[in-house]
């Protein structure tokens, strides 16, 4: 990503991105694009930020959708969020739980 580019995927910590990337087997390029999708960047902006053509970004997005079994930006975001929740809720996870009540077994997300 070019110097001076905004922090992407800022709602997910760097440690969580490492876990998500490993879990979902994302390449560095796929992770970059996923982060920008979470920040609601459109293909043109992603292309500018990454120094790629819009066509190349579209191709990367299509491959990412296929890899994660989704067919839209919304489904991609939901898939990433679901994986993030799962990773943070795993016993022994080094990531803090999303829900503050999780350690007491009171998290409504665990239902």
Z-matrix of the N, CA and C atoms (Angstrom, degrees):
N
C 1 1.453
C 2 1.525 1 108.04
N 3 1.332 2 117.80 1 138.03
C 4 1.453 3 119.62 2 -178.49
C 5 1.524 4 112.14 3 -61.35
N 6 1.328 5 115.58 4 150.95
C 7 1.461 6 120.88 5 177.29
C 8 1.518 7 109.42 6 -60.88
N 9 1.318 8 116.53 7 140.78
C 10 1.445 9 120.35 8 179.81
C 11 1.520 10 113.37 9 88.39
N 12 1.334 11 117.46 10 -3.58
C 13 1.464 12 120.19 11 178.57
C 14 1.518 13 109.24 12 -68.68
N 15 1.321 14 117.07 13 146.79
C 16 1.463 15 119.39 14 -179.85
C 17 1.523 16 111.15 15 -65.05
N 18 1.319 17 115.51 16 152.96
C 19 1.458 18 120.17 17 176.68
C 20 1.517 19 107.93 18 -63.48
N 21 1.299 20 116.32 19 128.15
C 22 1.453 21 120.37 20 -177.92
C 23 1.515 22 111.04 21 -102.85
N 24 1.327 23 115.79 22 148.95
C 25 1.446 24 120.36 23 179.82
C 26 1.514 25 111.44 24 60.38
N 27 1.309 26 116.25 25 35.88
C 28 1.460 27 121.89 26 -170.97
C 29 1.519 28 114.10 27 -64.72
N 30 1.326 29 117.26 28 -12.58
C 31 1.452 30 119.75 29 -179.26
C 32 1.522 31 111.82 30 -83.89
N 33 1.324 32 116.10 31 -6.57
C 34 1.465 33 121.83 32 178.33
C 35 1.518 34 106.78 33 -120.96
N 36 1.323 35 116.28 34 130.21
C 37 1.467 36 120.70 35 -177.16
C 38 1.530 37 111.08 36 -65.81
N 39 1.322 38 115.42 37 161.81
C 40 1.468 39 120.58 38 176.89
C 41 1.522 40 110.85 39 -60.01
N 42 1.340 41 116.77 40 -41.52
C 43 1.468 42 120.34 41 178.87
C 44 1.524 43 110.55 42 -61.80
N 45 1.330 44 116.36 43 -41.55
C 46 1.467 45 119.88 44 179.12
C 47 1.531 46 110.79 45 -66.31
N 48 1.350 47 116.72 46 -38.10
C 49 1.465 48 119.13 47 177.54
C 50 1.521 49 110.54 48 -62.11
N 51 1.316 50 117.56 49 -38.09
C 52 1.471 51 120.32 50 177.96
C 53 1.525 52 110.20 51 -61.27
N 54 1.334 53 115.81 52 -45.11
C 55 1.468 54 120.72 53 178.92
C 56 1.525 55 111.32 54 -65.05
N 57 1.329 56 116.49 55 -45.32
C 58 1.466 57 120.25 56 179.59
C 59 1.521 58 111.60 57 -61.80
N 60 1.320 59 116.07 58 -43.88
C 61 1.463 60 120.15 59 -179.34
C 62 1.521 61 111.22 60 -62.07
N 63 1.325 62 115.87 61 -41.27
C 64 1.462 63 119.70 62 178.55
C 65 1.527 64 110.52 63 -67.21
N 66 1.330 65 116.44 64 -47.03
C 67 1.467 66 121.37 65 -177.98
C 68 1.525 67 111.72 66 -60.84
N 69 1.342 68 116.00 67 -43.72
C 70 1.464 69 120.94 68 -176.71
C 71 1.519 70 112.75 69 -92.12
N 72 1.332 71 116.03 70 -1.91
C 73 1.470 72 122.53 71 -179.39
C 74 1.532 73 111.79 72 56.95
N 75 1.338 74 114.52 73 48.54
C 76 1.459 75 120.49 74 179.27
C 77 1.515 76 110.53 75 -85.48
N 78 1.320 77 115.57 76 137.35
C 79 1.462 78 119.97 77 172.39
C 80 1.529 79 107.27 78 -74.50
N 81 1.312 80 115.90 79 169.40
C 82 1.465 81 119.71 80 178.42
C 83 1.535 82 110.32 81 -60.10
N 84 1.317 83 117.21 82 -42.08
C 85 1.462 84 121.92 83 -179.98
C 86 1.527 85 110.44 84 -64.54
N 87 1.337 86 117.25 85 -43.22
C 88 1.463 87 120.76 86 178.39
C 89 1.524 88 110.87 87 -63.09
N 90 1.320 89 116.25 88 -39.39
C 91 1.468 90 119.93 89 178.05
C 92 1.529 91 110.26 90 -64.11
N 93 1.324 92 117.37 91 -43.51
C 94 1.467 93 120.57 92 178.60
C 95 1.527 94 110.94 93 -58.11
N 96 1.308 95 116.16 94 -45.91
C 97 1.457 96 120.49 95 -178.57
C 98 1.528 97 110.17 96 -67.53
N 99 1.332 98 117.98 97 -42.45
C 100 1.465 99 121.44 98 178.69
C 101 1.537 100 110.45 99 -59.74
N 102 1.323 101 116.71 100 -41.99
C 103 1.469 102 120.48 101 178.34
C 104 1.517 103 111.10 102 -60.68
N 105 1.317 104 116.51 103 -42.87
C 106 1.460 105 119.97 104 -178.88
C 107 1.523 106 111.32 105 -70.57
N 108 1.313 107 117.16 106 -33.28
C 109 1.471 108 120.39 107 175.45
C 110 1.528 109 108.90 108 -63.51
N 111 1.335 110 117.27 109 -42.42
C 112 1.466 111 120.17 110 177.76
C 113 1.524 112 111.90 111 -62.11
N 114 1.313 113 116.29 112 -29.09
C 115 1.468 114 120.55 113 177.28
C 116 1.532 115 111.53 114 -87.64
N 117 1.337 116 116.39 115 8.41
C 118 1.463 117 124.17 116 176.39
C 119 1.524 118 113.46 117 65.36
N 120 1.326 119 116.68 118 31.83
C 121 1.460 120 119.91 119 174.41
C 122 1.527 121 107.71 120 -76.29
N 123 1.313 122 117.00 121 139.27
C 124 1.453 123 122.64 122 174.62
C 125 1.525 124 108.24 123 -85.47
N 126 1.324 125 115.93 124 166.91
C 127 1.462 126 120.91 125 -175.37
C 128 1.529 127 112.63 126 -57.08
N 129 1.312 128 117.51 127 -39.35
C 130 1.468 129 120.57 128 179.90
C 131 1.528 130 110.73 129 -62.29
N 132 1.322 131 116.81 130 -44.26
C 133 1.472 132 119.83 131 -179.80
C 134 1.522 133 110.81 132 -67.93
N 135 1.330 134 117.23 133 -40.34
C 136 1.465 135 120.74 134 177.44
C 137 1.526 136 108.94 135 -59.71
N 138 1.315 137 116.48 136 -44.54
C 139 1.467 138 120.96 137 179.54
C 140 1.523 139 110.98 138 -59.22
N 141 1.334 140 116.30 139 -45.93
C 142 1.470 141 119.85 140 179.37
C 143 1.521 142 111.50 141 -62.77
N 144 1.329 143 116.86 142 -46.54
C 145 1.467 144 121.28 143 -178.05
C 146 1.529 145 112.05 144 -62.41
N 147 1.334 146 115.71 145 -35.89
C 148 1.462 147 120.01 146 -175.23
C 149 1.521 148 113.15 147 -96.07
N 150 1.326 149 116.89 148 -5.58
C 151 1.461 150 120.52 149 -178.99
C 152 1.521 151 112.77 150 69.46
N 153 1.338 152 115.83 151 36.27
C 154 1.458 153 121.81 152 -179.33
C 155 1.522 154 109.54 153 -119.89
N 156 1.320 155 116.33 154 168.19
C 157 1.463 156 119.51 155 172.86
C 158 1.524 157 108.49 156 -80.28
N 159 1.319 158 116.08 157 157.51
C 160 1.465 159 121.04 158 177.47
C 161 1.528 160 109.31 159 -61.45
N 162 1.318 161 116.63 160 -37.77
C 163 1.469 162 120.78 161 179.01
C 164 1.534 163 110.69 162 -60.54
N 165 1.312 164 117.33 163 -42.64
C 166 1.470 165 121.21 164 179.26
C 167 1.523 166 110.64 165 -64.88
N 168 1.318 167 117.17 166 -42.36
C 169 1.470 168 120.61 167 177.21
C 170 1.517 169 109.95 168 -61.64
N 171 1.325 170 117.02 169 -43.80
C 172 1.463 171 121.27 170 178.87
C 173 1.538 172 110.13 171 -59.31
N 174 1.320 173 116.56 172 -43.10
C 175 1.473 174 121.03 173 178.55
C 176 1.527 175 110.31 174 -62.42
N 177 1.331 176 117.34 175 -45.03
C 178 1.472 177 120.69 176 177.81
C 179 1.530 178 110.59 177 -60.59
N 180 1.326 179 116.80 178 -42.72
C 181 1.467 180 121.04 179 179.34
C 182 1.523 181 111.36 180 -62.38
N 183 1.312 182 117.51 181 -44.72
C 184 1.462 183 121.12 182 179.44
C 185 1.525 184 110.66 183 -60.92
N 186 1.317 185 117.11 184 -41.84
C 187 1.470 186 120.78 185 178.23
C 188 1.527 187 110.93 186 -66.42
N 189 1.323 188 116.63 187 -38.66
C 190 1.467 189 121.33 188 178.05
C 191 1.529 190 109.99 189 -64.86
N 192 1.320 191 117.32 190 -43.73
C 193 1.466 192 121.03 191 177.34
C 194 1.529 193 110.28 192 -58.45
N 195 1.312 194 115.94 193 -48.29
C 196 1.465 195 120.91 194 -179.06
C 197 1.529 196 110.94 195 -61.56
N 198 1.321 197 116.22 196 -43.88
C 199 1.461 198 121.30 197 -179.41
C 200 1.526 199 111.76 198 -60.66
N 201 1.334 200 116.63 199 -40.02
C 202 1.464 201 121.08 200 -176.86
C 203 1.525 202 113.21 201 -94.55
N 204 1.327 203 117.10 202 1.39
C 205 1.454 204 120.82 203 176.97
C 206 1.518 205 113.87 204 68.62
N 207 1.325 206 116.32 205 36.68
C 208 1.462 207 121.46 206 178.80
C 209 1.526 208 108.75 207 -122.91
N 210 1.339 209 115.69 208 167.19
C 211 1.462 210 118.20 209 -179.17
C 212 1.525 211 113.58 210 -130.91
N 213 1.332 212 116.90 211 9.08
C 214 1.468 213 119.04 212 179.25
C 215 1.520 214 110.10 213 -155.00
N 216 1.331 215 114.75 214 167.36
C 217 1.464 216 121.07 215 176.92
C 218 1.524 217 110.68 216 -60.93
N 219 1.324 218 116.48 217 -41.56
C 220 1.472 219 120.34 218 -179.38
C 221 1.521 220 110.11 219 -62.63
N 222 1.312 221 117.22 220 -46.23
C 223 1.461 222 120.34 221 178.73
C 224 1.527 223 111.27 222 -62.96
N 225 1.322 224 117.15 223 -35.92
C 226 1.463 225 120.77 224 177.06
C 227 1.524 226 110.42 225 -62.44
N 228 1.325 227 116.92 226 -46.03
C 229 1.465 228 121.43 227 179.50
C 230 1.530 229 110.35 228 -62.33
N 231 1.326 230 116.80 229 -43.40
C 232 1.466 231 120.32 230 179.12
C 233 1.537 232 110.13 231 -63.73
N 234 1.307 233 117.28 232 -41.15
C 235 1.482 234 121.57 233 179.17
C 236 1.527 235 110.16 234 -62.08
N 237 1.319 236 117.38 235 -45.26
C 238 1.461 237 121.67 236 178.99
C 239 1.525 238 111.07 237 -64.11
N 240 1.333 239 116.48 238 -43.67
C 241 1.468 240 120.49 239 -179.92
C 242 1.529 241 110.62 240 -65.04
N 243 1.320 242 117.60 241 -42.46
C 244 1.466 243 121.40 242 179.03
C 245 1.525 244 111.36 243 -62.07
N 246 1.313 245 115.53 244 -43.38
C 247 1.463 246 119.81 245 178.39
C 248 1.521 247 110.34 246 -64.70
N 249 1.328 248 116.80 247 -40.85
C 250 1.463 249 121.33 248 178.92
C 251 1.530 250 110.26 249 -60.66
N 252 1.330 251 116.83 250 -46.07
C 253 1.464 252 120.61 251 177.51
C 254 1.527 253 111.26 252 -60.32
N 255 1.314 254 116.70 253 -44.11
C 256 1.464 255 120.93 254 -178.85
C 257 1.524 256 111.27 255 -63.09
N 258 1.319 257 116.68 256 -44.27
C 259 1.465 258 120.87 257 -178.73
C 260 1.529 259 111.32 258 -63.53
N 261 1.328 260 116.51 259 -41.85
C 262 1.468 261 118.85 260 -178.17
C 263 1.525 262 112.41 261 -74.12
N 264 1.327 263 117.25 262 -22.17
C 265 1.465 264 120.69 263 -178.54
C 266 1.524 265 113.54 264 -89.28
N 267 1.327 266 117.50 265 -8.49
C 268 1.465 267 120.26 266 -178.10
C 269 1.521 268 111.16 267 -66.61
N 270 1.337 269 116.84 268 139.39
C 271 1.464 270 119.51 269 175.53
C 272 1.533 271 110.09 270 -58.99
N 273 1.307 272 115.87 271 134.95
C 274 1.459 273 120.91 272 179.27
C 275 1.517 274 114.83 273 79.97
N 276 1.325 275 117.44 274 4.73
C 277 1.457 276 120.53 275 178.91
C 278 1.526 277 109.23 276 -63.20
N 279 1.308 278 115.71 277 139.11
C 280 1.459 279 120.62 278 176.95
C 281 1.530 280 111.48 279 -81.94
N 282 1.327 281 116.13 280 -7.78
C 283 1.457 282 121.01 281 179.44
C 284 1.524 283 109.72 282 -89.18
N 285 1.328 284 117.35 283 142.18
C 286 1.467 285 118.98 284 177.66
C 287 1.527 286 110.03 285 -68.15
N 288 1.328 287 117.74 286 144.82
C 289 1.468 288 119.83 287 179.01
C 290 1.524 289 110.78 288 -65.31
N 291 1.315 290 115.47 289 150.02
C 292 1.464 291 121.21 290 178.50
C 293 1.524 292 109.84 291 -66.28
N 294 1.322 293 115.64 292 -40.60
C 295 1.457 294 121.59 293 -178.11
C 296 1.529 295 109.55 294 -96.40
N 297 1.306 296 117.20 295 125.67
C 298 1.469 297 121.99 296 -178.22
C 299 1.518 298 111.53 297 -64.24
N 300 1.324 299 118.35 298 -22.14
C 301 1.468 300 121.78 299 -178.78
C 302 1.529 301 112.47 300 -86.12
N 303 1.333 302 117.52 301 -3.00
C 304 1.451 303 120.88 302 -175.47
C 305 1.529 304 113.32 303 -60.48
N 306 1.314 305 117.09 304 -41.01
C 307 1.475 306 119.80 305 -177.62
C 308 1.528 307 111.76 306 -64.39
N 309 1.332 308 117.53 307 -23.65
C 310 1.465 309 121.16 308 178.35
C 311 1.533 310 111.66 309 -94.48
N 312 1.344 311 116.91 310 2.04
C 313 1.455 312 120.58 311 -179.53
C 314 1.528 313 113.70 312 73.54
N 315 1.325 314 116.61 313 20.65
C 316 1.469 315 121.61 314 -175.57
C 317 1.538 316 113.45 315 -110.51
N 318 1.305 317 117.23 316 9.92
C 319 1.464 318 120.34 317 -175.45
C 320 1.532 319 110.33 318 -74.24
N 321 1.337 320 117.23 319 126.51
C 322 1.468 321 119.81 320 178.48
C 323 1.540 322 112.31 321 -67.81
N 324 1.329 323 117.09 322 -17.42
C 325 1.461 324 120.19 323 179.06
C 326 1.524 325 112.19 324 -74.35
N 327 1.334 326 116.71 325 -18.28
C 328 1.459 327 120.62 326 -178.84
C 329 1.523 328 112.33 327 -82.95
N 330 1.341 329 117.32 328 -10.11
C 331 1.445 330 123.68 329 -175.49
C 332 1.458 331 114.23 330 -56.32
